[in-house]
Amino acid sequence: MQPHRLSDFEDCAALWADPEVTRHITGRASTLQESWARHLRNIGHWTALGFGYWVVHDKSTGRFLGEVGFGDFHRTIKPPLKNVPEMGWVLCTHAQGRGLAHETARTAAVWGDQYFSADTTVCIIAPDHAGSVALAGKLGFERKHMASYMGEPTLVMERRKPT
C-alpha cells in the first residue's frame, strides 16, 4: 500500500470506470474527468491532511488491486458526519472474493488507530451492499444510523478505537 501518485491514474481510472465496481458506490461508472478529480483529491489528502487513501498492489506481481484508506470529504450528508475520519475501500473485480479487502482494510484500520486522535472512525455504505456491510462488521464497525446521501439511503457505521 502506498499513497497515490500521478502514475497510478490509469489504473485508478479503470477501477472507477467499471460499472460492477461502482454500482454500490456511485451507481454508475465514473467519467475520466471524475476519476481525475478523485485522483487529485486522493493525492491532496496526504499533502493537506497527512492521511488519505492508499493504492493497493499485489505484493508478488505488482498488479493494481484497488484503493483503501481514510478521507475527510465534507460530505453533504444528513445527519452530518462532523469531522470524524471516514474509512473506505474499493477493489477491482479481479481482486474481489480473495480476502484482500479484509487484509488491506484491517491494515488501514490499525494504521488509523495509531494515527488519529479521534476515538472513532466511520464508514458509509449502501445498505444493500452485503459484502461491504459484512467487511465493516469484521473490522469492528457497528451500525450507527441510516442517513441520506445524494438522495439515497446510506448506512453509517462507526468503529471505536480498541483500548
ABEGO torsion letter per residue (X at the ends): XBBBBAAAAAAAAAAAABAAAAAAAAGBBBBAAAAAAAAAAAAAAAAAAGBEBBBBBBAAAGBBAEBBEBBBAGBBBOBBAGGBBBBBBBBBAAABGAGAAAAAAAAAAAAAAAABABABBBBBBBAABAAAAAAAAAAGBBBABBBBBGGBBBBBBBBBBBX
